[in-house]
Amino acid sequence: MKNIIALVFDYDDTLAPDTISRFLESRQVDVTQFWRKTVDPLIADGWDPVPAMMYSLIKVSRILPDTQQFTKTAFLDFGKTISFFPGVTAVFNTLREQTADIAKKFHSDIELEYYIISSGIDDLITSSRIAKYFTDIWANSFFYDSKHGKITFPKRIISFTDKTRYLFYIKKGLIGPGIIGKPFEVNRKFAPDEIRVSFQRMIFVGDGLTDVPCFALLQKFGGTAIAVYDQNHRENWGRAWGFTQSDRVTNIAPADFRKNSALHDSLIMAIERICTDIALVKRTYVG
């Protein structure tokens, strides 16, 4: 097992305000009506929330004028304009530098890798300014028609426990272009010496109910789970507090990634704890 720390993020309402709603606004779609009148009735009828959202996007797109319909190009173009929570665009370089400084104290070679596991739309995420920092990104995706590039059917759906599947991808090193088209590889049994990143060396940062399975998995196996909330939306505070009450997360903090913020300090403390564990394992192995 290599000396790697995996810092894994949800995306919408964790790194950036809800990008799907913002995209809908850019296409002149009534966001409140979309969620309450289109998505919620499907959920009440037994649909899983994520397929309900993706089906609703397809349904709404089809009734819009041609110039407003949802296409791959539209998603990619909007992704480039996404605004993030405070400090997000700088935090990746900052944490890597701080991790390198911490690793020097322990005389260890430790790498910090970033991942996204999201129930958002992949083309909104992969085209954003911060996509370059991530070793891999997993999110919902659409199949687009070949003539106009319009969304026609879900290609990949990531919901609730589906998110934990990608923690196993990280654990087993199933990352990058080489794993595309090999969905069953994650079920292959890996020997202990083949494990790339243990759960104990993972940190997951998320905000919502779709993140609960990841929170729970890492809490169970010694990883770190941190819940964040948008300071500008008070209705989300109670949800984040509920995660601590049910022992789902290690800590909660506002979605403020600036240096010396509560969230930044929580991330550094988690990284220091993992670096200490790595140093102890190394010392035991050598000694």
N, C-alpha and C positions, 0 to 999 in steps of 0.2 A: 504494500500500500504506500503510495507516494504521500509526501507531506503537503497535502492540498486542503485548503479550507474552501468550502463551497458556500457562497452567500447567494441565496435564492430569493427572488422577489416575485410577488404578484405584481400586476401592473396598474389596472384601473383602480383608482382611489387609494393606491399605495404609493406609486411613483408620480402619478398624474391624476387630476380629476377625471371622472368617468369619460373616457374617450368616445365610447359609442354614442352617448347622449350628445356630446359636443359635435360629433360627425353628423348626427341627425339634424341638429340645429343648422349646420352649414348647408344642408340640403332642403331647408325650409320645412322640416317635418316637426309637428307638435310633439315634443318629447314627453310631456305629461300624458298625452293621449296615447302615445305609443306604448308606454309601460303599463298604464292603468287600463286602457281600453282594448289593447291588442295582446300584450304579453300576459298580463295577470289572469284574464279569463281562461287562457290555455292552461296555465298552471293550476287553476281551480278545477279544471277538467281532467287533471291527472298527468299533464305533461311535465317532464323534467324542465326546470327553469332555463337551462342553456339551450337545448333544442327549441324550446318555445321562443326564445329570443332570436335564434338564427332563422327559424321559419318565419317569424314576424318581419324580420328585415327583408327577406325575399318577397313576402306578400306586399309589404308597403312599397318596396322598390318598383314592383310591377305596375302599380297604379299611378306612379309619378310620371311627369313628362319625360321624354327621352333624355333630355339634358340633365335631369336631376336624379336619374336612376343610379343605383349603387353598382359601381364597376371596380375592377381591380385598380385602374388608374385613379379613380376618385379616392379610394382608400389610401393608396400610396401617396398621392398629393397631399391629402389631409394629414397623414402621419408626419409629414415634414414640418407641419405648423404646430404640433402639439406643444403645449406649455406644461411645465412640471412644477411639483411642489418645491418650496425653497431649498436650495442646496443640492438638488438632485444632479444637475449637470456637472457639478464639481466633485461630488462625493466619491466617485469611483477611483479617480486618481489619488485623492486624499487618503482613502482607506488603504490603497495599495502601498503608498509611501509609509504610512504608519505601521502597516503589517510588516514591512521590510525592517523597520526600526525595531519593532518588538522581537522579530525573529533573530536579529543580531544579538540581542541580550541573551538569548538561549543558545546561541551558536548553531542555529538550525536554518536549513534552506526551506522556507515555507512559501508556497504560492497561494494567492487569493484569486479565486475564479468567481465570476458572476453568471447567474442564470435567471431566466424568467419562465415561470409556469403560470399561465394566465387563462382565465375564461373570457378574455377579450378577443379581438380580431387580430390575427397575426400580421396582416399587411399594414394595419395601423401602427403596430409595434415595430416591425422590422424596418420600416421606413423612417422611424423617428431619429432624432439627433443622438440619442443615447444607445442605439442598437449596437454600435461598434464596440461597446465595452463588454458585451456578453459572449461567453463561450458558446452558449446555445439558447434558443428561445422556442418555447412550445406554447401555442395558443390555438384557439379555434380558427379554422380556415374554410373557405368556400371553394367550390368548383365554379369556374367562370365559363360562360359560353364562348366558343372560339371566334364568333363573328364580331360581337360587340364588347366582350369582356364583362358581361353582366353576371351578377350572382345568380346561380341556378339551383344549387344544392349544397348542403354541408359536406365538406370533405373530411374534416376532423373536428370532433367535439370533445372538449375538455371541461368536465364538470365534477365538482365535489371529489369523490374518491379517485376519479381519473387523474387528478393532480398528483396523487401519491405515486402513480405509475412512473412519473418522470423523475421523482426523487430516486427511484430504483435505477433509472437510466443513468443519473449522475453517479450513484454509488458504483455501478458496474462499468462506468466509462463508456456508455453507449451514447456518444455525443458526436456532433459534426455531420457533414454530408454523407459520410460512409454508412451511417445507420439508416438513412432514408430507404424506405421500402423493405425494412426488416423488422416489422412490429413484434414478431414472436421471439426475437432474440432476448428480450428482457426476461422471458420465462426460463431461459437456460440457466442451469445451476452453475454458479461460479465458485471456484475454490477460494479460501480465505486470502491467499496471496494474489488473487486476481482482482480483488476489490480495490477500486481506485480511490473512493472517498467514503469513509464510514459515515453513518448517520450522526455519530458523535461529533463529527467535524463539519456538520452542516448548520447553517443559520437560515431560518425561513422568516421572511417579513411579509405580512399580509394584512388585510383589513376586514375581510368579510366572511360570510358563512361558507362560501366555496373553499375557503382556506382551512377550515376546521380539521379535515382529515390530515392535512400536512402538519398542522400544529400538533395534533394528537400523536402522530407517528413519531415525530422528532422528540416530543416530550417523553414518550415511552422509551425511546432508545438512546437517550442522553444527549440529543441535539438541543438547539436553541430555537425557540419560537417567539417572535416579537409581533405584537399587534399594533398597528398604527391607525390613526383616525384624523380626518380633516378637521382642523380647528375651526373652520368656517361653517361647518355643518353640525350643529349641536346634536341633531338626532342620531349621529353616528357614535357619540361618546358612550352612550349606554351599552351599545353592542360591544365596543372594545372592552369596557369594564366587565361585561358579562363573560368574556373570554378568560379573564383572570379569576373570576369567581368560580368558574367551572374547571380551573387548573388546566386550561387549554394552552396557555402561553406563559413564557417566562417573565415577560414585561410588556407594558403598553406605553406608548409615547405618541405625541402629535407627529404628523407627517412633515416634519421639519428636519431636513438632512444636513443643515448647515453645521459647520464645525463648532463643537462645544454645546450643541443642542442636546436635549435629553436622549433623542434617538441616536444621534451620533455617538454619544458616550456609551449607550447600551451596546451598540455594535462593536465599539472598541473593547469594552469589557468582555464581550463574548469571544472576540478574536483572541484576546489575551489569555482567556481561560483555555481555549483550544491549543494555543501555542504552548502553554504550560504543560498540557497533557501530552502533546507531541514530544516535548523535551524529556518528560518523565519516561515515556515509552522508549525513546532513543537511549536514555541513560541506563534503563533496565536491560535493554537489549545488548548494549555494549559492555555493561558491567557484568 
